[in-house]
Amino acid sequence: MTDTAFPMPASGQPFLTLDDALILRRGVRGVVAVDVRLIGHHATAGAEVMAFLQAEGLETSMQRIERMEPRPLRRLVFRYAGDRAELTVAPDAAD
């Protein structure tokens, strides 16, 4: 079953996995807004993450950045400030 609310890359393989979805749901508990920082230029990662967060009813914004030092060790990293979260998405990180 395909949900058209979530973009599907040409390869047919989505960026978000079931584990990623669980991390995202757990990570946004108690927040009302998420500022997403996408590292690099993955074809669908940003769109998939934004669609997921918006489907959860969250206010979202996204910023693309070329690189980050030190590089994140995980694909999805949260930081919190009050009822807002900053989510760094690093498609090339090995979880």
N, C-alpha and C positions, 0 to 999 in steps of 0.2 A: 504494500500500500504506500503510495507516495502522497505526501502532504505538500501542496503547492505553495504554502506559506513559507516554506524553507527552500531556498535555492538549491538546485541540484547541479553540480558541475558536469561538464561534458563527459568526464570519465565515468560518471555514474556513482562515484564514491564520494559521499559527503565528508566535509571536514569534521563536523561534530560527531563524536561517538556516543554511545549510551553512557559510558563513564564520564565523558565531558558534560553531558546533560545533568548527571547527578551532581557533579562538582559545581556547575552553574546554579542549580536549584539550591543547593546547600549554601553557596556563597552569597546569594542575594537575599537570604532570610533577614528580615528586619530593615531592608533598605528600600528607598523609594526611587532612587535614581542611580544609574551606572554610567560612568564615563569610560568608554572603551578606548584603549590604545592598541592599535594593530601594528605589529612590527613587520616590515617587509611588504611584499605584494602578492599574497596568496590570492588565487582566483576567486574563491568563494568564502573564505573564513570570516571576513568582516560582515558580509551580508547574512551568513548563517547565524552568527553570534547575535547580531542586532535583531534579527527576526525572532530568535529564541527569547531574548530579553523583553522585547516588546510584547510577545505573546504572554509573558508572565505579568504584564501590566506595569512594567517599569518605564520611567522616563529614561531616555538614552541619548548619548552623543558619542561620536566616534572621531578619532584622530589617527591618521596614519603617520608612523615614524619609520625612518629608514633603518635605524639600528639602536641598540641599547647596550651600554657597558656598565656593569657586567651583564652578560646575556642571561636571561631567565633560564632556570633549570627545568621549568615545567611549561606546558603549553598555555595554561590558564593560571594567572596569579592575581589575587585580590589584595587591595589595601582599602582601609576604611577610614572615613572621617564623618562621624555622626551617623546620619541616616543615608549617607551617600557612599558608593563604592567606586573604586577605580579598578578596572579590570585590564590587565595587560595580556594580550593574546600573542603568543609567540609560536606560529605554525611550525617553525623548524626545530623547536626544542624537543628533545627526546624525553618523553615521560617514562 
